[in-house]
């Protein structure tokens, strides 16, 4: 018996003349995520993508595919000949082998118009056949214990599970974005949400060794690895940030250091974005969550960026962000007690309403030296591919 995974896409079905581009990209992303399933073969049929797998690979294939953006649901299915006798035999077997059911329903669709029996008649005939053959069950068309779907195409697909997926758009269809990835809860969620809208994520992590440990760096690598299950391949830049950060703390007013550090992070991330062809920056900032994320603070960091800055969590409560982090599997790693560069050198009374003109004046003391230091930081960045 042939086993397949039926893949259903949602939003991309509404696209116009470029619909095939989105479907091709989705199929490519599915192939990429199934690199660890040797038996998997991906093909397109009308309104669906079909993944053929060996029975022993079915569970792993389902787990991988469910995390691919652009998919609204999947179903493990069997493939049989579009012959009425074969369809009836398998319908009986599917219902008979289902455990603990008392009611059932048949939902049949005739996609192949050359098949001699129309959908309503096929529903009736299969329901009657199963009812006669299987003892102790009855039909319930409103709330059945088992709804057996039968899709008659060139071949017939039979299944009874609908497993919900994340929806969204295929990663890569909306261009590249450079994510400022810390070891916290928020930024991995922000990257996840932008990937869901089709953005290919490049990650930028600022590492201030020895003030931040190698365990903090490994924590971020682990977060990027978890994200890659949803976002596809991720290139992570580990930027040596110690010299830049210490110079800011040494030469700039204490109250302003948090914002000035953020401004230089944005500048460096934009340099990496230019190198990678990314068209936007992405951060995990949420309005009012910390001192640097006031409206004035966000405005001060935005002022140094030429690229658009996407903040998908801007209106989220922390509890909302934590819930998503738990759902996607990043939360437990994010709360490991290893500090990142954003949590060191924090002033006792940070500026919450910075004026951009004052930031510019304060940066004059370091502006000239920072040109070379930023270039060096980018050049000496470690690149980790996940």
C-alpha positions in Angstrom: 0.0 0.0 0.0 1.3 3.4 -0.9 1.5 6.1 1.8 1.5 9.8 1.2 1.1 13.1 3.0 -1.5 15.4 1.6 -0.4 19.0 1.9 -3.0 21.8 1.8 -2.0 25.5 1.3 -4.2 28.4 2.1 -3.3 32.0 1.4 -1.1 31.3 -1.7 -4.1 29.7 -3.4 -5.6 33.2 -3.6 -2.6 34.6 -5.5 -3.1 35.6 -9.1 -0.8 35.0 -12.1 2.2 34.4 -9.9 0.5 31.6 -7.9 2.8 29.0 -9.4 5.8 30.8 -8.1 4.5 30.5 -4.5 3.6 26.8 -5.0 7.0 26.0 -6.5 8.7 27.7 -3.6 6.6 25.9 -1.1 7.4 22.6 -2.7 11.1 23.5 -2.6 10.9 24.3 1.1 9.1 21.0 1.8 11.9 19.2 0.0 14.5 21.1 2.0 12.9 20.2 5.3 12.7 16.5 4.3 16.4 16.2 3.8 16.5 13.7 6.6 13.7 11.5 5.1 15.4 9.7 2.2 12.2 8.1 0.9 10.3 11.4 0.5 9.3 12.5 -3.0 7.4 15.7 -3.4 5.1 16.4 -6.3 2.3 18.8 -7.2 -1.3 18.0 -8.2 -4.2 20.3 -8.7 -4.8 22.2 -5.4 -2.5 20.0 -3.4 1.1 19.0 -2.8 1.7 15.3 -2.4 4.6 13.8 -0.5 5.2 10.1 -1.0 7.0 8.4 1.9 7.7 4.9 3.1 5.4 3.9 5.9 8.3 3.8 8.4 9.1 7.5 7.5 5.5 8.7 7.8 5.7 10.0 11.3 9.0 11.9 10.9 7.8 13.3 7.6 4.6 14.6 9.2 6.6 16.2 12.0 8.9 18.0 9.7 6.2 19.2 7.2 3.9 20.6 9.8 6.5 23.3 10.7 6.8 24.6 7.1 5.2 28.0 6.6 2.6 28.2 3.8 0.8 25.0 4.8 -2.6 25.2 6.5 -3.1 21.4 7.2 -1.8 18.0 6.3 -3.3 14.5 6.2 -1.6 11.1 6.2 -3.3 9.2 3.4 -3.3 5.9 1.5 -3.2 5.8 -2.3 -5.3 3.3 -4.1 -6.6 2.6 -7.6 -9.6 4.6 -8.7 -11.7 1.5 -9.0 -15.0 1.3 -7.2 -14.4 -2.2 -5.8 -11.0 -1.3 -4.5 -12.4 2.0 -3.0 -15.1 0.0 -1.2 -12.8 -2.6 0.1 -10.4 0.0 1.5 -13.2 2.2 3.0 -14.5 -0.9 4.9 -10.9 -1.6 6.1 -10.3 2.0 7.2 -13.5 2.1 9.3 -13.1 -1.4 10.7 -9.5 -0.7 11.8 -10.3 2.5 13.6 -10.5 2.0 17.3 -13.3 3.0 19.6 -15.6 4.5 17.0 -19.4 4.2 17.1 -20.3 6.6 14.3 -18.9 7.5 11.0 -19.3 9.7 7.9 -18.0 9.5 4.4 -16.9 12.6 2.6 -16.2 11.8 -1.0 -15.1 14.2 -3.7 -14.8 13.4 -7.4 -11.9 15.4 -8.7 -11.6 13.3 -11.8 -14.7 14.0 -13.8 -14.2 10.8 -15.9 -14.9 8.7 -12.9 -18.5 7.4 -13.5 -20.0 8.1 -10.1 -20.7 11.6 -9.0 -19.7 12.8 -5.5 -23.2 12.7 -3.8 -23.8 9.2 -5.2 -20.3 8.1 -4.1 -21.0 9.3 -0.6 -24.2 7.4 -0.4 -22.8 4.2 -1.9 -19.7 4.0 0.3 -21.7 4.9 3.4 -24.2 2.1 2.7 -21.3 -0.4 1.9 -19.5 0.4 5.1 -22.7 0.3 7.2 -23.5 -3.2 5.9 -20.0 -4.6 6.4 -19.0 -3.2 9.8 -21.0 -4.2 12.9 -21.9 -1.9 15.7 -21.6 1.4 14.0 -24.0 4.0 12.6 -23.9 7.1 10.4 -23.7 10.6 11.9 -23.3 13.3 9.3 -23.0 16.1 11.9 -20.5 15.0 14.6 -19.1 11.5 13.7 -16.3 9.8 15.6 -14.7 9.2 12.2 -15.0 11.2 9.0 -13.4 9.2 6.2 -12.4 11.4 3.2 -12.2 9.9 -0.2 -10.7 12.1 -3.0 -11.0 10.5 -6.4 -8.5 11.8 -8.8 -6.2 9.9 -11.3 -5.6 7.8 -8.1 -7.8 7.8 -5.0 -6.6 9.3 -1.7 -8.2 8.1 1.5 -7.7 9.7 4.9 -9.4 10.6 8.1 -7.0 13.0 9.9 -6.6 16.8 9.4 -3.6 18.1 11.3 -3.5 21.9 11.6 -0.3 23.7 10.5 1.0 27.3 10.8 -0.3 28.8 7.6 1.5 31.9 6.4 3.6 32.3 3.3 6.5 30.2 2.0 9.8 31.4 3.5 11.8 33.3 0.8 8.9 34.8 -1.1 9.1 38.1 0.8 12.9 38.7 0.6 15.5 38.6 3.3 15.6 40.3 6.8 18.4 40.6 9.3 17.2 39.6 12.8 18.9 41.0 15.8 18.9 37.7 17.8 19.7 37.9 21.5 19.4 35.0 24.0 16.1 36.3 25.3 12.5 35.3 24.8 11.4 38.0 22.3 13.7 38.0 19.3 13.3 34.3 18.4 9.5 34.8 18.3 10.0 38.0 16.2 12.0 36.0 13.7 9.4 33.2 13.7 6.6 35.7 13.0 8.5 37.4 10.1 9.4 34.0 8.6 5.7 33.2 8.7 5.2 36.1 6.3 7.7 34.7 3.9 10.9 36.4 5.1 14.2 34.5 4.9 15.9 35.2 8.2 19.5 36.0 8.7 20.5 36.3 12.4 22.9 38.7 14.0 24.1 38.0 17.5 26.3 40.5 19.4 28.8 38.6 21.6 30.8 40.5 24.3 33.3 37.9 25.5 34.4 37.6 28.3 31.5 39.6 29.7 29.2 37.1 28.0 30.3 33.5 28.1 30.6 30.9 25.4 27.5 29.3 27.0 25.6 32.4 26.1 26.8 32.1 22.5 25.8 28.4 22.4 22.4 29.3 23.8 21.9 31.6 20.8 23.1 29.0 18.4 20.6 26.5 19.9 17.8 29.1 19.6 18.7 29.6 15.9 18.7 25.8 15.4 15.2 25.6 16.8 14.1 28.5 14.7 15.5 26.8 11.6 12.8 24.1 11.9 10.3 26.8 10.9 12.5 29.3 9.1 14.6 27.0 7.0 18.3 27.4 6.7 19.6 30.3 8.9 23.0 32.0 8.6 23.9 33.3 12.0 26.5 36.1 12.4 28.3 36.0 15.8 29.6 39.6 16.0 32.5 40.3 18.4 31.1 43.3 20.2 33.3 43.7 23.3 35.4 46.6 22.0 32.5 48.6 20.6 30.5 48.1 23.8 33.3 49.0 26.2 34.2 52.1 24.3 30.6 53.3 24.5 30.4 52.7 28.2 33.8 54.3 28.7 33.2 57.5 26.7 29.5 58.2 26.6 27.2 59.5 29.3 26.0 56.7 31.6 22.3 57.3 31.2 22.5 57.1 27.4 24.7 54.0 27.0 21.8 51.6 26.5 20.4 53.6 23.6 23.8 54.3 22.1 24.7 50.6 22.2 21.4 49.8 20.5 22.1 52.5 17.8 25.5 50.8 17.0 23.9 47.4 16.9 21.5 48.7 14.3 24.4 50.2 12.3 26.3 46.9 12.4 23.3 44.8 11.6 22.6 47.0 8.6 26.1 46.5 7.4 25.6 42.7 7.5 22.2 43.1 5.9 23.8 45.0 3.0 26.4 42.2 2.7 23.7 39.5 2.6 21.2 41.4 0.4 18.6 41.8 3.2 16.1 44.5 2.7 15.0 45.0 6.4 16.0 44.7 10.0 13.9 42.7 12.5 13.9 43.2 16.3 11.9 41.6 19.1 11.1 45.0 20.7 7.7 45.6 22.3 6.5 49.1 23.1 7.2 50.0 26.8 8.6 46.6 27.8 12.0 48.0 28.9 13.6 51.4 29.2 15.0 51.4 25.7 11.7 50.4 24.2 9.8 53.6 24.9 8.5 55.5 21.8 11.4 58.0 22.2 13.9 55.1 22.6 12.6 53.3 19.5 12.7 56.6 17.6 16.4 57.1 18.6 17.4 53.7 17.4 15.4 54.0 14.2 17.1 57.2 13.4 20.4 55.5 12.4 18.7 52.8 10.2 18.3 53.3 6.5 16.4 50.1 6.1 12.9 49.5 7.4 12.8 48.1 10.9 10.2 45.4 11.4 9.0 44.9 15.0 6.3 42.2 14.8 5.9 42.1 18.6 5.4 45.9 19.1 1.9 45.6 20.5 2.2 42.3 22.3 2.0 41.8 26.1 4.9 39.7 27.5 2.5 36.9 28.3 1.5 36.7 24.6 5.1 36.5 23.5 5.9 33.8 26.1 2.9 31.7 24.9 4.2 31.7 21.3 7.8 30.9 22.5 6.4 27.9 24.4 4.4 26.8 21.3 7.4 26.9 19.0 9.9 25.4 21.5 12.3 28.3 22.1 11.1 29.3 25.6 13.0 26.7 27.7 16.3 27.6 25.9 15.6 31.4 26.2 15.3 31.3 30.0 18.6 29.6 30.5 20.6 31.9 32.9 23.3 33.0 30.5 23.5 36.8 30.1 23.7 38.4 26.6 25.3 41.8 25.8 22.0 43.6 26.3 21.9 42.7 30.0 25.5 43.8 31.0 26.6 47.4 31.6 23.0 48.5 32.2 23.0 51.9 33.9 21.2 52.3 37.2 19.0 55.0 35.7 18.8 54.5 32.0 17.4 57.3 29.7 13.8 56.6 28.8 13.0 59.7 26.7 16.2 60.2 24.7 16.5 63.2 22.3 18.2 62.3 19.0 20.2 65.5 19.0 21.7 64.7 22.4 22.5 61.1 21.2 24.4 62.6 18.2 26.3 65.0 20.4 27.3 62.1 22.8 28.4 59.9 19.9 30.8 62.6 18.6 33.4 61.4 21.1 33.5 57.9 19.5 32.2 58.4 16.0 35.6 58.5 14.2 37.0 55.4 16.0 33.7 53.5 15.5 34.0 53.5 11.7 37.0 51.1 11.8 35.7 49.2 14.9 32.4 48.4 13.2 34.1 47.3 10.0 36.4 45.1 12.0 33.5 43.6 14.0 31.7 42.7 10.8 34.9 41.3 9.1 35.7 39.2 12.2 32.2 37.9 12.7 31.9 34.1 13.0 29.3 32.7 10.6 27.3 29.6 11.8 25.1 27.9 9.2 22.1 26.1 10.7 
